[in-house]
Amino acid sequence: MFDSTSQKENQAMASPLKNLFWWDLLMAFWILAEDYKFEWAKSFPDRIISLDINWLKSAMNQTFHQLNPEDQTLLCKEYEDFLRLDKVCNWKKMCKGHEYIAIICTQNFRHVRLKRSVLAWSLKEAKAKLKLSSSEILVGWKRPWESEYINEQQTSGEITF
C-alpha cells in the first residue's frame, strides 16, 4: 500500500489530516479496507488529498461494519471516541492548524491594538503566514485563551505556548 513510488500515496501521507488525533485510526481503516479488498480502498488517497472528510467518515463506517468481530474489537474503543468527537468538531477547520492571534498596531496609532487571527501548526509558521502592510507593526502574539500577549520586541527566538 505505501509504496514509495506512488505519488498519490506520498501526497496523502503529507495531508494536514496527519495532525489530527484520528490519523492513525484513518490509516488503520485504509489498511484494513485494502486487506479485505473492499472496492473503496483505492479511493482513500484521493479523498485524503482532497480533504473529503464526509467520504472518509463514510468509508471508515462502512469498513468498520464489514470487518470480522476480531478486527472490530481492535478498533472499537478508538472508533467510538472518534464518533463522539465527530459530533462537535470541525475537522476541515482543525486541519488548518491552531489559532495564533497577532497583536498589531499602526505607525500612526501605536497605542491602539488590533488583532489578526492566523491558523498554523507552530508560532514559526504563524509568523511566516502573517502579512503586514508597510504601516503595520507586530507588537506580540497570544492564543485565544490567554488574556495577555507576549511582547514581540522582548522576545528572542521561538515563543512557546
Backbone hydrogen bonds, N-H to C=O, Kabsch-Sander energy under -0.5 kcal/mol:
donor,donor_aa,acceptor,acceptor_aa,energy
3,D,1,M,-0.9
6,S,3,D,-1.9
7,Q,5,T,-0.8
10,N,6,S,-2.0
11,Q,7,Q,-2.5
12,A,8,K,-2.7
13,M,9,E,-2.3
14,A,10,N,-0.7
14,A,11,Q,-0.9
15,S,12,A,-1.7
18,K,15,S,-1.8
19,N,16,P,-1.7
20,L,17,L,-2.2
23,W,20,L,-1.7
26,L,22,W,-2.5
27,M,23,W,-2.6
28,A,24,D,-2.2
29,F,25,L,-2.3
30,W,26,L,-2.4
31,I,27,M,-2.7
32,L,28,A,-2.6
33,A,29,F,-2.7
34,E,30,W,-2.1
35,D,31,I,-2.8
36,Y,32,L,-2.8
37,K,34,E,-0.8
38,F,33,A,-2.8
41,A,38,F,-1.7
42,K,39,E,-0.5
43,S,40,W,-1.4
44,F,40,W,-0.5
44,F,41,A,-1.2
47,R,43,S,-2.2
48,I,44,F,-2.6
49,I,45,P,-2.7
50,S,46,D,-2.2
51,L,48,I,-1.1
52,D,47,R,-2.7
53,I,51,L,-2.1
56,L,52,D,-2.3
57,K,53,I,-2.9
58,S,54,N,-2.2
59,A,55,W,-2.9
60,M,56,L,-2.5
61,N,57,K,-2.3
62,Q,58,S,-2.9
63,T,59,A,-2.6
64,F,60,M,-2.8
65,H,61,N,-2.3
66,Q,62,Q,-0.8
66,Q,63,T,-1.1
67,L,63,T,-0.6
67,L,64,F,-1.1
72,Q,68,N,-2.3
73,T,69,P,-2.2
74,L,70,E,-1.4
75,L,71,D,-1.3
76,C,72,Q,-1.8
77,K,73,T,-0.5
79,Y,75,L,-2.8
80,E,76,C,-2.6
81,D,77,K,-2.2
82,F,78,E,-2.2
83,L,79,Y,-2.5
84,R,80,E,-2.1
85,L,81,D,-2.1
86,D,82,F,-2.4
87,K,83,L,-0.8
87,K,84,R,-0.7
88,V,85,L,-1.6
89,C,85,L,-1.7
91,W,89,C,-0.8
94,M,90,N,-2.4
95,C,91,W,-1.7
96,K,93,K,-1.3
97,G,94,M,-1.4
98,H,120,A,-2.8
100,Y,98,H,-0.6
100,Y,118,V,-3.0
101,I,142,K,-3.2
102,A,100,Y,-0.6
102,A,116,R,-3.2
103,I,140,G,-3.3
104,I,102,A,-0.6
104,I,114,L,-3.0
105,C,137,I,-2.2
106,T,109,F,-0.9
107,Q,135,S,-2.4
112,V,109,F,-1.2
113,R,111,H,-0.5
114,L,104,I,-3.8
114,L,112,V,-0.5
116,R,102,A,-2.1
118,V,100,Y,-3.0
120,A,98,H,-2.4
120,A,118,V,-0.6
126,A,122,S,-2.4
127,K,123,L,-2.9
128,A,124,K,-1.8
129,K,125,E,-1.9
130,L,126,A,-1.8
132,L,130,L,-0.6
136,E,133,S,-1.4
137,I,105,C,-3.2
139,V,103,I,-3.2
139,V,137,I,-0.6
140,G,103,I,-1.5
141,W,150,I,-1.6
142,K,101,I,-1.8
146,E,143,R,-2.0
150,I,141,W,-3.0
151,N,149,Y,-0.6
152,E,139,V,-3.7
153,Q,139,V,-0.6
155,T,152,E,-0.9
157,G,155,T,-0.5
